[in-house]
Amino acid sequence: MIIHLPTGKKFHNRKEAKIYFGTAYYYRMEREKKDLMFTNTI
């Protein structure tokens, strides 16, 4: 699960997050390691 910290929006996988944010912006957030929290909850 991926949580966008500023908004609290939750995504079940990377594909959902990339569709929501756009690929370039999502990868930039992932590379900078901020605003995203990755968890292993089921």
VMD Tcl script that draws the C-alpha trace (Angstrom):
set ca {
  {0.00 0.00 0.00}
  {1.24 3.50 -0.81}
  {0.12 6.54 1.17}
  {0.59 10.10 -0.10}
  {1.43 11.89 3.14}
  {0.25 15.47 2.33}
  {-3.24 14.37 1.24}
  {-3.60 11.03 3.02}
  {-4.71 9.39 -0.24}
  {-4.13 5.62 -0.26}
  {-3.22 3.44 -3.23}
  {-3.09 -0.34 -3.34}
  {-0.18 -0.49 -5.79}
  {2.25 1.62 -7.81}
  {0.09 1.42 -10.93}
  {-2.81 3.22 -9.24}
  {-0.50 5.93 -7.90}
  {1.13 6.44 -11.31}
  {-2.26 6.82 -12.98}
  {-3.41 9.33 -10.35}
  {-0.27 11.51 -10.23}
  {1.13 10.95 -13.70}
  {4.20 8.87 -14.34}
  {6.81 11.64 -14.33}
  {5.57 13.26 -11.11}
  {5.20 9.90 -9.35}
  {8.74 8.81 -10.24}
  {10.09 12.19 -9.09}
  {8.41 11.78 -5.70}
  {9.69 8.20 -5.46}
  {13.25 9.24 -6.37}
  {13.30 12.10 -3.84}
  {11.89 9.77 -1.15}
  {9.42 12.31 0.18}
  {5.63 12.56 0.32}
  {5.22 8.78 -0.14}
  {5.09 6.07 2.52}
  {5.20 2.41 1.51}
  {3.61 -0.19 3.79}
  {3.16 -3.96 3.52}
  {-0.36 -4.18 4.94}
  {-2.86 -6.54 3.37}
}
mol new
graphics top color blue
foreach p $ca { graphics top sphere $p radius 0.5 }
foreach p [lrange $ca 0 end-1] q [lrange $ca 1 end] { graphics top cylinder $p $q radius 0.2 }
display resetview
